[in-house]
Structures are given as structure tokens and as C-alpha cells.
């Protein structure tokens, strides 16, 4: 997926010096995956075993985990795809049809959460909520 879809799409965008962020799922941190990512994002890999350690259980710090994946999942599985090509097509269509204003709202909300984290000396919002209740 990274080599066949993500990297070619990223190259087409010509966005320059990009950081790559992922969670600590086993498939994401496998040696092969990490080797590809380190090659394409030297010193700019946020991951469980990356250049910048990924904080455990931190959906408040990741716009994709906080909102986007749930939204996409609801669209992708709406018609219950039964084949891999059908699933892939649904994923491509769902991503292509994300409204720009939705991405802008997600990004603004993300910045607010980051600011709150900084104001709380780097503690995650989930840590603050669960330790104070």
C-alpha cells in the first residue's frame, strides 16, 4: 500500500519535506515497512520505533485516529463490500470525496488539541480527563 499507492500519490502532490506519522500497530512497525518509511522519510518518521516516538494511546494527538478513520469506515462499509476490488474502490472513492472544508475543520480542531497538550506540559488530553475524574 505504501509503495504502490501512498508514495506515488505523495510524489504527485509535490509537497516537499513531509513527516510520516503512524501508530504502533504490528503491521506498521514490521522491519520491511519501517525500512521503506525510513528510506522515504529520513529523520521524519513518527512511529513506535521511529525517529520521534509515537505516544501510546494518543488519539487526541492524531486527527486521523480522532475522527477521519471512523468517518471513512462508515462510508467504505456502507454497502458491505464482499470482494477486495470492491473494498479498494470504496476506499478510493471515500478518500477522493472527503470535502475540503471537513479536512480544514479537522486540522483546526487538531491544532486546538495540540495547544491544549502543550499548555498541560505535554500531557495527553486523555490522561488529564481520566486522572482528574
N, CA, C and O atoms as a MOPAC input file, in Angstrom:
PM7 MOZYME 1SCF
protein

 N      0.82600 1    -1.18200 1     0.00000 1
 C      0.00000 1     0.00000 1     0.00000 1
 C      0.87600 1     1.25400 1     0.00000 1
 O      0.60800 1     2.21100 1    -0.72600 1
 N      1.91800 1     1.23500 1     0.81800 1
 C      2.80600 1     2.40000 1     0.89100 1
 C      3.50400 1     2.62100 1    -0.45100 1
 O      3.50700 1     3.73100 1    -0.98400 1
 N      4.09600 1     1.54800 1    -0.99200 1
 C      4.85500 1     1.67900 1    -2.23300 1
 C      3.96900 1     1.86800 1    -3.45800 1
 O      4.30300 1     2.64500 1    -4.35200 1
 N      2.85600 1     1.17300 1    -3.50400 1
 C      2.03300 1     1.19400 1    -4.70900 1
 C      1.02100 1     2.33300 1    -4.75400 1
 O      0.61100 1     2.74500 1    -5.83900 1
 N      0.61600 1     2.84300 1    -3.61200 1
 C     -0.42200 1     3.87000 1    -3.59800 1
 C      0.05700 1     5.17700 1    -2.96500 1
 O      0.02200 1     6.23600 1    -3.59200 1
 N      0.50600 1     5.08300 1    -1.70500 1
 C      0.79800 1     6.29000 1    -0.94500 1
 C      1.96700 1     7.11200 1    -1.50400 1
 O      1.81700 1     8.30800 1    -1.75500 1
 N      3.11700 1     6.48100 1    -1.69700 1
 C      4.29800 1     7.23500 1    -2.16600 1
 C      4.09000 1     7.84600 1    -3.54900 1
 O      4.44700 1     9.00800 1    -3.74400 1
 N      3.52300 1     7.11400 1    -4.53100 1
 C      3.26600 1     7.75600 1    -5.82800 1
 C      2.30300 1     8.94400 1    -5.70200 1
 O      2.50600 1     9.97500 1    -6.34400 1
 N      1.26000 1     8.80200 1    -4.88000 1
 C      0.31000 1     9.91100 1    -4.69900 1
 C      0.99400 1    11.09600 1    -4.03000 1
 O      0.74500 1    12.24500 1    -4.39600 1
 N      1.84300 1    10.82800 1    -3.06400 1
 C      2.57100 1    11.89400 1    -2.37900 1
 C      3.51800 1    12.61200 1    -3.34300 1
 O      3.63400 1    13.83700 1    -3.30500 1
 N      4.18800 1    11.85700 1    -4.19700 1
 C      5.09000 1    12.46000 1    -5.18700 1
 C      4.34400 1    13.36300 1    -6.16200 1
 O      4.86600 1    14.39600 1    -6.58200 1
 N      3.12700 1    12.97500 1    -6.52200 1
 C      2.32200 1    13.79400 1    -7.42900 1
 C      1.95000 1    15.13600 1    -6.80700 1
 O      1.78700 1    16.12900 1    -7.51600 1
 N      1.81800 1    15.16800 1    -5.49000 1
 C      1.41900 1    16.40200 1    -4.79900 1
 C      2.55600 1    17.40100 1    -4.68000 1
 O      2.31000 1    18.59700 1    -4.51800 1
 N      3.79300 1    16.93700 1    -4.75600 1
 C      4.95700 1    17.81100 1    -4.65700 1
 C      4.86300 1    18.73600 1    -3.44000 1
 O      4.89900 1    19.95900 1    -3.57100 1
 N      4.74200 1    18.12900 1    -2.25300 1
 C      4.58000 1    18.90700 1    -1.02900 1
 C      5.88100 1    19.15700 1    -0.27600 1
 O      5.88200 1    19.86800 1     0.72900 1
 N      6.96400 1    18.59700 1    -0.73400 1
 C      8.25100 1    18.88500 1    -0.10700 1
 C      8.57100 1    17.98100 1     1.06900 1
 O      8.34000 1    16.77300 1     1.01700 1
 N      9.09900 1    18.56500 1     2.11600 1
 C      9.62000 1    17.86500 1     3.28600 1
 C      8.48500 1    17.41600 1     4.21000 1
 O      8.06100 1    18.17600 1     5.07900 1
 N      7.99800 1    16.20400 1     4.03000 1
 C      6.83800 1    15.69700 1     4.76000 1
 C      7.28400 1    14.78400 1     5.90100 1
 O      8.23200 1    14.01000 1     5.76600 1
 N      6.58200 1    14.89400 1     7.02000 1
 C      6.75300 1    13.95300 1     8.11800 1
 C      5.72100 1    12.84600 1     7.94100 1
 O      4.61800 1    13.09700 1     7.45300 1
 N      6.07300 1    11.62000 1     8.33400 1
 C      5.14300 1    10.49700 1     8.27100 1
 C      4.82400 1    10.06100 1     9.68400 1
 O      5.72800 1     9.82700 1    10.48800 1
 N      3.53500 1     9.94900 1     9.99200 1
 C      3.09300 1     9.56800 1    11.33200 1
 C      2.23300 1     8.31700 1    11.25900 1
 O      1.36000 1     8.19800 1    10.40000 1
 N      2.49100 1     7.38500 1    12.17300 1
 C      1.68300 1     6.16800 1    12.25300 1
 C      1.65000 1     5.68400 1    13.69200 1
 O      2.47700 1     6.08000 1    14.51400 1
 N      0.68200 1     4.81900 1    13.98800 1
 C      0.60900 1     4.27100 1    15.33200 1
 C      1.52700 1     3.05400 1    15.45100 1
 O      2.31600 1     2.77500 1    14.54900 1
 N      1.42100 1     2.34700 1    16.54700 1
 C      2.33500 1     1.23700 1    16.79800 1
 C      1.80800 1    -0.12600 1    16.42000 1
 O      2.28600 1    -1.13400 1    16.94200 1
 N      0.83600 1    -0.18800 1    15.52600 1
 C      0.31100 1    -1.49200 1    15.10400 1
 C      1.44700 1    -2.35300 1    14.54900 1
 O      2.35700 1    -1.84700 1    13.89200 1
 N      1.38500 1    -3.62900 1    14.81500 1
 C      2.45500 1    -4.55300 1    14.41500 1
 C      2.77300 1    -4.47300 1    12.92800 1
 O      3.94400 1    -4.45500 1    12.54900 1
 N      1.75700 1    -4.42400 1    12.08700 1
 C      1.99900 1    -4.35200 1    10.63900 1
 C      2.71200 1    -3.05400 1    10.26300 1
 O      3.48200 1    -3.02000 1     9.30400 1
 N      2.45600 1    -1.99800 1    11.01200 1
 C      3.07600 1    -0.70400 1    10.71700 1
 C      4.54400 1    -0.66100 1    11.12200 1
 O      5.33000 1     0.07300 1    10.52400 1
 N      4.91600 1    -1.43800 1    12.12600 1
 C      6.28800 1    -1.38100 1    12.62700 1
 C      7.11600 1    -2.60300 1    12.22700 1
 O      8.20600 1    -2.81100 1    12.75900 1
 N      6.61400 1    -3.40200 1    11.30300 1
 C      7.38800 1    -4.54400 1    10.80000 1
 C      8.66400 1    -4.03300 1    10.14400 1
 O      8.69300 1    -2.91300 1     9.63300 1
 N      9.70600 1    -4.83600 1    10.15400 1
 C     11.00200 1    -4.40300 1     9.62300 1
 C     10.90600 1    -3.90400 1     8.18800 1
 O     11.50800 1    -2.88800 1     7.84100 1
 N     10.15400 1    -4.61100 1     7.35300 1
 C     10.02600 1    -4.21000 1     5.95200 1
 C      9.34300 1    -2.86100 1     5.80500 1
 O      9.79000 1    -2.01500 1     5.03100 1
 N      8.26200 1    -2.65900 1     6.54800 1
 C      7.54500 1    -1.37900 1     6.49800 1
 C      8.43900 1    -0.24700 1     6.98100 1
 O      8.52100 1     0.80800 1     6.35100 1
 N      9.10300 1    -0.47900 1     8.10100 1
 C      9.95900 1     0.56800 1     8.67000 1
 C     11.12400 1     0.91100 1     7.73600 1
 O     11.50800 1     2.07600 1     7.63900 1
 N     11.68500 1    -0.08000 1     7.05400 1
 C     12.79400 1     0.17700 1     6.12200 1
 C     12.34200 1     1.09000 1     4.98600 1
 O     13.05100 1     2.02600 1     4.61700 1
 N     11.16300 1     0.81600 1     4.43500 1
 C     10.62500 1     1.66200 1     3.36200 1
 C     10.39300 1     3.08100 1     3.87100 1
 O     10.75500 1     4.05600 1     3.21200 1
 N      9.78600 1     3.18300 1     5.04700 1
 C      9.47300 1     4.50700 1     5.59600 1
 C     10.73100 1     5.29600 1     5.94100 1
 O     10.80000 1     6.50000 1     5.69400 1
 N     11.72000 1     4.62300 1     6.51000 1
 C     12.97700 1     5.32100 1     6.84100 1
 C     13.68000 1     5.82800 1     5.57200 1
 O     14.30100 1     6.89100 1     5.58300 1
 N     13.57800 1     5.07600 1     4.50500 1
 C     14.19000 1     5.48600 1     3.24200 1
 C     13.51500 1     6.73800 1     2.69000 1
 O     14.18900 1     7.63800 1     2.18800 1
 N     12.20800 1     6.80000 1     2.77800 1
 C     11.46800 1     7.91300 1     2.18000 1
 C     11.25200 1     9.09200 1     3.12600 1
 O     10.97600 1    10.20300 1     2.67400 1
 N     11.37500 1     8.86100 1     4.43900 1
 C     11.16900 1     9.92500 1     5.41900 1
 C     12.31700 1     9.93800 1     6.43500 1
 O     12.08200 1     9.78300 1     7.63300 1
 N     13.55700 1    10.12200 1     5.96400 1
 C     14.70100 1    10.08400 1     6.88500 1
 C     14.58700 1    11.18700 1     7.93000 1
 O     14.38600 1    12.35700 1     7.60200 1
 N     14.72000 1    10.79500 1     9.18800 1
 C     14.62300 1    11.66900 1    10.37300 1
 C     13.25600 1    12.33800 1    10.52000 1
 O     13.10300 1    13.25700 1    11.32500 1
 N     12.25900 1    11.88600 1     9.74800 1
 C     10.92000 1    12.48500 1     9.81900 1
 C      9.84800 1    11.41800 1     9.96500 1
 O      8.78600 1    11.51000 1     9.35000 1
 N     10.12600 1    10.40100 1    10.78200 1
 C      9.20800 1     9.28400 1    10.96800 1
 C      8.71600 1     9.27100 1    12.41800 1
 O      9.49400 1     9.05000 1    13.34600 1
 N      7.43000 1     9.50700 1    12.59300 1
 C      6.80800 1     9.45800 1    13.91500 1
 C      6.12900 1     8.10300 1    14.02600 1
 O      5.14400 1     7.83100 1    13.33900 1
 N      6.66600 1     7.25200 1    14.89900 1
 C      6.18400 1     5.88100 1    14.99400 1
 C      6.68100 1     5.26400 1    16.28500 1
 O      7.54300 1     5.82900 1    16.95900 1
 N      6.14300 1     4.11200 1    16.63100 1
 C      6.58300 1     3.39600 1    17.82800 1
 C      8.09800 1     3.19500 1    17.82100 1
 O      8.74100 1     3.32500 1    18.86300 1
 N      8.66900 1     2.88300 1    16.67100 1
 C     10.11900 1     2.70000 1    16.55100 1
 C     10.73300 1     3.70600 1    15.58000 1
 O     11.71700 1     3.41300 1    14.90000 1
 N     10.13800 1     4.88600 1    15.52900 1
 C     10.57900 1     5.89400 1    14.58500 1
 C     11.55800 1     6.87800 1    15.18200 1
 O     12.07400 1     6.68300 1    16.28300 1
 N     11.80500 1     7.94500 1    14.43200 1
 C     12.73200 1     8.99000 1    14.87300 1
 C     12.15400 1     9.78900 1    16.03900 1
 O     12.88400 1    10.21500 1    16.93400 1
 N     10.86900 1     9.98300 1    16.01900 1
 C     10.15600 1    10.63400 1    17.10800 1
 C      9.14900 1     9.61300 1    17.61200 1
 O      8.27400 1     9.17900 1    16.86200 1
 N      9.26300 1     9.22900 1    18.86700 1
 C      8.41200 1     8.17800 1    19.41100 1
 C      6.94000 1     8.56700 1    19.39500 1
 O      6.58200 1     9.68500 1    19.76600 1
 N      6.09600 1     7.64600 1    18.96800 1
 C      4.65400 1     7.84400 1    18.93900 1
 C      4.10600 1     7.64400 1    20.34600 1
 O      4.31100 1     6.58100 1    20.93100 1
 N      3.41300 1     8.63300 1    20.90600 1
 C      2.85900 1     8.46700 1    22.25400 1
 C      1.78500 1     7.37500 1    22.28200 1
 O      0.92400 1     7.32200 1    21.40400 1
 N      1.83900 1     6.52900 1    23.26600 1
 C      0.86100 1     5.44500 1    23.39200 1
 C     -0.53400 1     5.99600 1    23.65100 1
 O     -0.69900 1     6.98500 1    24.36600 1
 N     -1.52800 1     5.35400 1    23.06900 1
 C     -2.93000 1     5.68800 1    23.28700 1
 C     -3.18300 1     7.19500 1    23.21500 1
 O     -3.65500 1     7.79700 1    24.17900 1
 N     -2.87200 1     7.78800 1    22.08700 1
 C     -2.98800 1     9.23600 1    21.97400 1
 C     -3.85900 1     9.68700 1    20.79900 1
 O     -3.37000 1    10.41400 1    19.93400 1
 N     -5.12700 1     9.28300 1    20.74000 1
 C     -5.96900 1     9.72900 1    19.63300 1
 C     -6.18500 1    11.23700 1    19.65400 1
 O     -6.52800 1    11.83000 1    18.63200 1
 N     -5.98600 1    11.85800 1    20.81500 1
 C     -6.13200 1    13.29800 1    20.89100 1
 C     -5.02600 1    14.02400 1    20.12800 1
 O     -5.14200 1    15.22200 1    19.87000 1
 N     -3.96700 1    13.32400 1    19.76800 1
 C     -2.86500 1    13.94100 1    19.03300 1
 C     -2.84700 1    13.55700 1    17.56000 1
 O     -1.92100 1    13.94100 1    16.84600 1
 N     -3.82100 1    12.82700 1    17.09400 1
 C     -3.81500 1    12.37400 1    15.71200 1
 C     -5.18100 1    12.61600 1    15.06700 1
 O     -6.16200 1    11.96700 1    15.43200 1
 N     -5.24900 1    13.54100 1    14.11400 1
 C     -6.54400 1    13.82600 1    13.50100 1
 C     -7.16300 1    12.60400 1    12.81300 1
 O     -8.38500 1    12.45800 1    12.79400 1
 N     -6.33000 1    11.73400 1    12.25400 1
 C     -6.88800 1    10.54600 1    11.59600 1
 C     -7.53200 1     9.61400 1    12.61300 1
 O     -8.64100 1     9.13100 1    12.38400 1
 N     -6.86300 1     9.35200 1    13.72600 1
 C     -7.42500 1     8.47400 1    14.75000 1
 C     -8.62100 1     9.12200 1    15.43700 1
 O     -9.58700 1     8.44100 1    15.77900 1
 N     -8.55700 1    10.41700 1    15.63800 1
 C     -9.59200 1    11.11600 1    16.38900 1
 C    -10.90200 1    11.18400 1    15.62400 1
 O    -11.97200 1    11.14800 1    16.23200 1
 N    -10.83800 1    11.28300 1    14.30600 1
 C    -12.06400 1    11.47800 1    13.54000 1
 C    -12.08100 1    10.76000 1    12.19400 1
 O    -13.02100 1    10.02500 1    11.89000 1
 N    -11.05200 1    10.96900 1    11.39600 1
 C    -11.11600 1    10.63600 1     9.98300 1
 C    -11.33700 1     9.15800 1     9.69200 1
 O    -12.13000 1     8.82700 1     8.81000 1
 N    -10.65800 1     8.25000 1    10.40900 1
 C    -10.81600 1     6.82800 1    10.10800 1
 C    -12.24400 1     6.37100 1    10.36400 1
 O    -12.79000 1     5.59100 1     9.58400 1
 N    -12.85600 1     6.84300 1    11.44400 1
 C    -14.24000 1     6.46700 1    11.72700 1
 C    -15.19100 1     6.95300 1    10.65200 1
 O    -16.10700 1     6.23900 1    10.24300 1
 N    -14.96300 1     8.17700 1    10.19700 1
 C    -15.78200 1     8.74400 1     9.13100 1
 C    -15.63300 1     7.92900 1     7.84300 1
 O    -16.62600 1     7.56700 1     7.21200 1
 N    -14.38600 1     7.64400 1     7.45900 1
 C    -14.14400 1     6.86500 1     6.24100 1
 C    -14.71200 1     5.45800 1     6.34500 1
 O    -15.28600 1     4.94300 1     5.38500 1
 N    -14.55300 1     4.83700 1     7.50900 1
 C    -15.06200 1     3.47500 1     7.69100 1
 C    -16.57500 1     3.43400 1     7.47900 1
 O    -17.09500 1     2.49600 1     6.87500 1
 N    -17.27700 1     4.45100 1     7.97500 1
 C    -18.73000 1     4.47200 1     7.80500 1
 C    -19.11800 1     4.55300 1     6.32700 1
 O    -20.15000 1     4.01100 1     5.93100 1
 N    -18.30700 1     5.21900 1     5.51600 1
 C    -18.57900 1     5.32200 1     4.08600 1
 C    -18.16200 1     4.05500 1     3.33800 1
 O    -18.89900 1     3.55100 1     2.49000 1
 N    -16.98200 1     3.55400 1     3.66100 1
 C    -16.41000 1     2.40900 1     2.94400 1
 C    -17.27500 1     1.15500 1     3.10500 1
 O    -17.46300 1     0.39900 1     2.15200 1
 N    -17.79000 1     0.94300 1     4.29700 1
 C    -18.54700 1    -0.28200 1     4.56600 1
 C    -20.05800 1    -0.09800 1     4.44100 1
 O    -20.81700 1    -1.00500 1     4.78500 1
 N    -20.50000 1     1.04500 1     3.96200 1
 C    -21.92200 1     1.33900 1     3.84400 1
 C    -22.66600 1     0.30600 1     2.99200 1
 O    -23.78000 1    -0.09500 1     3.32800 1
 N    -22.04800 1    -0.11900 1     1.89200 1
 C    -22.71400 1    -1.10600 1     1.01500 1
 C    -22.14900 1    -2.51800 1     1.19100 1
 O    -22.34400 1    -3.37900 1     0.33300 1
 N    -21.45900 1    -2.74800 1     2.28900 1
 C    -20.91800 1    -4.06600 1     2.65100 1
 C    -20.13600 1    -4.73600 1     1.51500 1
 O    -20.58200 1    -5.74300 1     0.96500 1
 N    -18.98700 1    -4.18500 1     1.16800 1
 C    -18.20700 1    -4.78600 1     0.07300 1
 C    -17.82600 1    -6.23100 1     0.39900 1
 O    -17.44400 1    -6.55100 1     1.52500 1
 N    -17.93800 1    -7.08700 1    -0.60700 1
 C    -17.68800 1    -8.51800 1    -0.40400 1
 C    -16.44300 1    -9.01100 1    -1.13100 1
 O    -16.03700 1   -10.16100 1    -0.96100 1
 N    -15.83700 1    -8.14900 1    -1.93900 1
 C    -14.60700 1    -8.54000 1    -2.63500 1
 C    -13.54500 1    -7.47700 1    -2.38200 1
 O    -13.85600 1    -6.33200 1    -2.05500 1
 N    -12.29700 1    -7.87400 1    -2.53800 1
 C    -11.19800 1    -6.93400 1    -2.33900 1
 C    -11.25200 1    -5.76700 1    -3.33400 1
 O    -11.05700 1    -4.62100 1    -2.92900 1
 N    -11.51300 1    -6.02700 1    -4.62500 1
 C    -11.61600 1    -4.89300 1    -5.56200 1
 C    -12.74400 1    -3.92400 1    -5.18500 1
 O    -12.59100 1    -2.71000 1    -5.32000 1
 N    -13.85400 1    -4.45100 1    -4.72300 1
 C    -14.97300 1    -3.61100 1    -4.30000 1
 C    -14.55900 1    -2.75200 1    -3.09700 1
 O    -14.84100 1    -1.55400 1    -3.05600 1
 N    -13.88800 1    -3.37600 1    -2.12000 1
 C    -13.41000 1    -2.65900 1    -0.94600 1
 C    -12.42500 1    -1.55900 1    -1.33700 1
 O    -12.53800 1    -0.42600 1    -0.86900 1
 N    -11.46400 1    -1.89100 1    -2.19100 1
 C    -10.47400 1    -0.90300 1    -2.63500 1
 C    -11.14300 1     0.25000 1    -3.36100 1
 O    -10.77800 1     1.40800 1    -3.15500 1
 N    -12.10500 1    -0.04800 1    -4.19600 1
 C    -12.83500 1     1.00000 1    -4.91300 1
 C    -13.56900 1     1.91900 1    -3.93000 1
 O    -13.54700 1     3.14100 1    -4.07600 1
 N    -14.21500 1     1.32000 1    -2.93200 1
 C    -14.90900 1     2.12000 1    -1.93000 1
 C    -13.94400 1     3.02700 1    -1.17200 1
 O    -14.25900 1     4.18600 1    -0.90200 1
 N    -12.77400 1     2.50100 1    -0.82900 1
 C    -11.77200 1     3.29400 1    -0.11300 1
 C    -11.32600 1     4.47200 1    -0.97700 1
 O    -11.28000 1     5.60700 1    -0.50400 1
 N    -11.00200 1     4.20900 1    -2.22400 1
 C    -10.55900 1     5.28200 1    -3.12600 1
 C    -11.63100 1     6.35400 1    -3.28100 1
 O    -11.33000 1     7.54700 1    -3.23900 1
 N    -12.88100 1     5.93200 1    -3.46100 1
 C    -13.97000 1     6.89400 1    -3.63400 1
 C    -14.19600 1     7.70800 1    -2.36200 1
 O    -14.39100 1     8.92100 1    -2.42700 1
 N    -14.17100 1     7.05300 1    -1.22100 1
 C    -14.40000 1     7.75800 1     0.04600 1
 C    -13.32300 1     8.80600 1     0.28700 1
 O    -13.62700 1     9.92500 1     0.69900 1
 N    -12.07200 1     8.45300 1     0.03400 1
 C    -10.97200 1     9.40200 1     0.24400 1
 C    -11.06700 1    10.55300 1    -0.75400 1
 O    -10.88700 1    11.71300 1    -0.38300 1
 N    -11.34700 1    10.24000 1    -2.01000 1
 C    -11.43300 1    11.27500 1    -3.04400 1
 C    -12.57100 1    12.25300 1    -2.79000 1
 O    -12.51900 1    13.39800 1    -3.24000 1
 N    -13.59900 1    11.80800 1    -2.07200 1
 C    -14.77800 1    12.64700 1    -1.86200 1
 C    -14.83400 1    13.32500 1    -0.50100 1
 O    -15.86600 1    13.88800 1    -0.13800 1
 N    -13.73800 1    13.28200 1     0.26100 1
 C    -13.72800 1    13.99900 1     1.53300 1
 C    -13.79700 1    15.49300 1     1.21900 1
 O    -12.94700 1    16.00800 1     0.49200 1
 N    -14.79200 1    16.19000 1     1.75300 1
 C    -14.89800 1    17.62700 1     1.47600 1
 C    -13.71700 1    18.39700 1     2.06400 1
 O    -13.30600 1    18.14000 1     3.19600 1
 N    -13.18100 1    19.32800 1     1.30500 1
 C    -12.04400 1    20.13800 1     1.75800 1
 C    -12.37800 1    20.86200 1     3.05300 1
 O    -11.53700 1    20.94100 1     3.94800 1
 N    -13.59400 1    21.39400 1     3.16700 1
 C    -13.94300 1    22.11200 1     4.39800 1
 C    -13.92800 1    21.18100 1     5.61100 1
 O    -13.65400 1    21.62900 1     6.72500 1
 N    -14.21900 1    19.89100 1     5.41100 1
 C    -14.14200 1    18.94000 1     6.51600 1
 C    -12.69000 1    18.75600 1     6.95300 1
 O    -12.39600 1    18.73200 1     8.14900 1
 N    -11.79000 1    18.62700 1     5.99100 1
 C    -10.37000 1    18.49200 1     6.32800 1
 C     -9.85600 1    19.74200 1     7.03300 1
 O     -9.03700 1    19.64300 1     7.94600 1
 N    -10.32600 1    20.91100 1     6.62000 1
 C     -9.92500 1    22.15600 1     7.28000 1
 C    -10.41500 1    22.18900 1     8.72300 1
 O     -9.68400 1    22.62600 1     9.61200 1
 N    -11.64400 1    21.73300 1     8.96800 1
 C    -12.17100 1    21.69200 1    10.34300 1
 C    -11.39900 1    20.69200 1    11.19500 1
 O    -11.09900 1    20.96400 1    12.35800 1
 N    -11.07600 1    19.53100 1    10.61800 1
 C    -10.29600 1    18.52400 1    11.33700 1
 C     -8.93300 1    19.10600 1    11.71600 1
 O     -8.46900 1    18.92600 1    12.84200 1
 N     -8.30300 1    19.79500 1    10.78600 1
 C     -6.97900 1    20.38700 1    11.04400 1
 C     -7.05800 1    21.47000 1    12.12100 1
 O     -6.18200 1    21.53400 1    12.98300 1
 N     -8.08300 1    22.31700 1    12.09500 1
 C     -8.23800 1    23.35800 1    13.13000 1
 C     -8.43200 1    22.72500 1    14.50900 1
 O     -7.83500 1    23.16100 1    15.49400 1
 N     -9.27000 1    21.69500 1    14.56500 1
 C     -9.52000 1    21.01900 1    15.82300 1
 C     -8.24700 1    20.34700 1    16.33700 1
 O     -7.98100 1    20.34000 1    17.53900 1
 N     -7.47300 1    19.79000 1    15.42400 1
 C     -6.20600 1    19.16300 1    15.76700 1
 C     -5.25500 1    20.17700 1    16.40600 1
 O     -4.61400 1    19.87900 1    17.41500 1
 N     -5.16400 1    21.35800 1    15.82800 1
 C     -4.29700 1    22.41000 1    16.38400 1
 C     -4.74900 1    22.80700 1    17.78700 1
 O     -3.91800 1    23.07400 1    18.65500 1
 N     -6.04000 1    22.84800 1    18.00600 1
 C     -6.56300 1    23.17600 1    19.33800 1
 C     -6.11800 1    22.12400 1    20.34900 1
 O     -5.67000 1    22.46400 1    21.44400 1
 N     -6.24300 1    20.83400 1    19.98000 1
 C     -5.82300 1    19.76500 1    20.88900 1
 C     -4.32300 1    19.80800 1    21.16200 1
 O     -3.89000 1    19.57700 1    22.29000 1
 N     -3.52700 1    20.10300 1    20.12900 1
 C     -2.07900 1    20.22400 1    20.34000 1
 C     -1.75900 1    21.36100 1    21.30000 1
 O     -0.91900 1    21.21100 1    22.18700 1
 N     -2.41900 1    22.48500 1    21.12600 1
 C     -2.20700 1    23.63100 1    22.01300 1
 C     -2.56700 1    23.26300 1    23.44500 1
 O     -1.83700 1    23.60700 1    24.37500 1
 N     -3.68500 1    22.56800 1    23.63000 1
 C     -4.08000 1    22.14400 1    24.97100 1
 C     -3.05100 1    21.20300 1    25.57600 1
 O     -2.76800 1    21.27600 1    26.77200 1
 N     -2.49900 1    20.33300 1    24.76900 1
 C     -1.47100 1    19.40500 1    25.24100 1
 C     -0.22900 1    20.17800 1    25.69000 1
 O      0.34300 1    19.88600 1    26.74000 1
 N      0.17600 1    21.15100 1    24.90100 1
 C      1.33700 1    21.98400 1    25.24900 1
 C      1.06800 1    22.74900 1    26.53600 1
 O      1.92400 1    22.81400 1    27.41700 1
 N     -0.12700 1    23.32900 1    26.64300 1
 C     -0.49100 1    24.09300 1    27.84300 1
 C     -0.53500 1    23.22500 1    29.09400 1
 O     -0.41800 1    23.73700 1    30.20800 1
 N     -0.70200 1    21.91200 1    28.92000 1
 C     -0.74200 1    20.97600 1    30.04500 1
 C      0.57000 1    20.22000 1    30.18500 1
 O      0.60100 1    19.07600 1    30.63900 1
 N      1.65700 1    20.88400 1    29.78500 1
 C      3.01200 1    20.34200 1    29.92500 1
 C      3.21000 1    19.00100 1    29.22900 1
 O      3.87900 1    18.11000 1    29.75200 1
 N      2.61900 1    18.86800 1    28.04300 1
 C      2.83900 1    17.69200 1    27.23500 1
 C      1.96800 1    16.50500 1    27.57000 1
 O      2.06300 1    15.46500 1    26.91900 1
 N      1.12100 1    16.64200 1    28.57300 1
 C      0.24200 1    15.51800 1    28.90800 1
 C     -0.87100 1    15.42300 1    27.88200 1
 O     -1.35700 1    16.43000 1    27.36900 1
 N     -1.25700 1    14.20800 1    27.59900 1
 C     -2.33400 1    13.96500 1    26.65200 1
 C     -3.66100 1    14.32600 1    27.28700 1
 O     -3.83100 1    14.19200 1    28.49800 1
 N     -4.59500 1    14.77800 1    26.48100 1
 C     -5.91300 1    15.12200 1    26.98300 1
 C     -6.56600 1    13.92600 1    27.66300 1
 O     -7.24100 1    14.08200 1    28.68000 1
 N     -6.37000 1    12.73000 1    27.10700 1
 C     -6.97500 1    11.53100 1    27.71400 1
 C     -6.40400 1    11.30100 1    29.10900 1
 O     -7.13600 1    10.87900 1    30.00500 1
 N     -5.10400 1    11.56900 1    29.31800 1
 C     -4.51000 1    11.42900 1    30.64100 1
 C     -5.13000 1    12.40900 1    31.61600 1
 O     -5.42000 1    12.06000 1    32.76000 1
 N     -5.33000 1    13.62400 1    31.16600 1
 C     -5.89900 1    14.66500 1    32.01700 1
 C     -7.33400 1    14.30200 1    32.37900 1
 O     -7.71500 1    14.38200 1    33.54700 1
 N     -8.12500 1    13.91000 1    31.40300 1
 C     -9.53600 1    13.57900 1    31.63800 1
 C     -9.67100 1    12.40400 1    32.59300 1
 O    -10.44100 1    12.47500 1    33.55100 1
 N     -8.93200 1    11.31800 1    32.34700 1
 C     -9.10000 1    10.11500 1    33.14900 1
 C     -8.47100 1    10.21600 1    34.53700 1
 O     -8.91400 1     9.52700 1    35.45600 1
 N     -7.45900 1    11.04900 1    34.71200 1
 C     -6.81200 1    11.16300 1    36.01300 1
 C     -7.51200 1    12.19200 1    36.90300 1
 O     -7.29900 1    12.19600 1    38.11500 1
 N     -8.33100 1    13.05100 1    36.32900 1
 C     -8.98300 1    14.07000 1    37.13600 1
 C    -10.43100 1    13.72800 1    37.45400 1
 O    -11.07500 1    14.43500 1    38.22900 1
 N    -10.95500 1    12.64900 1    36.86500 1
 C    -12.35200 1    12.29500 1    37.12800 1
 C    -12.46000 1    11.18000 1    38.13500 1
 O    -13.56600 1    10.75800 1    38.47300 1

